[in-house]
């Protein structure tokens, strides 16, 4: 009985850790997703679209897995902290945080999409 219990615990531990090697790749891919959303935001240059790109970058990164979600959180939080320190940024930081969290939690980024934004984004 003890042997069966020990094997069951071992299997559960191994299963939960079996995907650890994917984490770095997910994080790198998530960082690329965040960069792509930033580049698209700069290219679009559309008033009111920043929340959409915040949500989209976080959404895309988080969909890669735990590593992507981690990268999205670190990058989003660092960006907001840097803007707060330099006092060079937007005054609606809480709305940015909300869009970041919305995207990371799997919410549809189109919730923040302005009508004036081109369809290619």
N, C-alpha and C positions, 0 to 999 in steps of 0.2 A: 504494500500500500504506500509506504514511504517512497519507494522507487518511482511509482506511478506519479505521485504528487511532485516529486523532484523533476521528473521529465516534463510534466505539464508546465511547471513554472519556468523551466529552461526554454521550452518552446515559446512560451509567451514573451519572455525577455528577448529572445533572438528575433522573433517576428517584429517586435516594436522597434528594434534597432537595425533591422535588415536594410533599410533604405538610407542609412547615414551617409553613405558615399555619394549620394545624389545631391546632398545639401550644398556643397560649394558650387556645383554647376547651376543649381537653381538660383543661388544668390547672384552669380555672375549674370545669368540671363535676366533676373529681376532688375539688376542695375542697368542693363541694356534697355529694358522696357521703360524704365524711368527716364533714361536719357532720350529715347525715341519720343516719348510724350513731351519732354521739354523742347526738343528740336521742332516737333510739330506745332507746339504752342507758339514758338518764336516765328515759325514760317506762316502760320495762320494769321497772326497779328489781328485777332478779332476781339473787340471789346466784350467783356463778360464771359469769355471762354476759358479763363484760367481754372475755374473750378472743375470744368469738364476734363481738362488735361490732368489736373491733380488726381481726380477719380480714375481716369483711364489708365494712367501710369501705375497707380497702386493696384488697380484691378488686374491688369495684365501681369504684373510682377507676382502678385499673390496667387494667381492661377498656376504658376509654375510649381508651387509647393511651399513647404515651410521655409526653405532657403530664400525663395523669392519674396515671401511675405516679410521675412526679416530684413532683407535688403530695402524693400519699399519703406518699411517703418524707419529704419536708420536714416535713409536718404531724406525722407519727408521731414522727420524731426530735426535733422541737422540743418536743412534749408530754412525751416521756420526759426530755429534758434539763431542762425546767422543773421537773418533779417531783423530779429528782435535786438540782437547785440549792436548791429550797425545802424539800427533805426532807419534803414534804407529798405523799404519794402511796402507791402500793402497794410492798410489799417484793418483789414478784415481777416486777421490771422486765424481766428476761431472758425470762420467759415471754411478756410483752407483746411484746417484740421478735420473738420466734419467731412469734407469731400474726400480727404485722404482715408479716413476711417471707413467711409462708405464704400469706396473702391476696394480696400483691403478685405472688407468683410463679404465681398462678392456682390455688392449692389451694382446695379446697372449704371454705368457712367453717363448714359444719355439723360439721366435725371437732371444733370447740370448743363446739358447741351443747349446753347443759345440757337435760336432760329437762324441767325445770320451766319453761322458757321458752315463752311463748305462741306458737302457730303463726303469728300474724300477722307475726312478725319472721322 
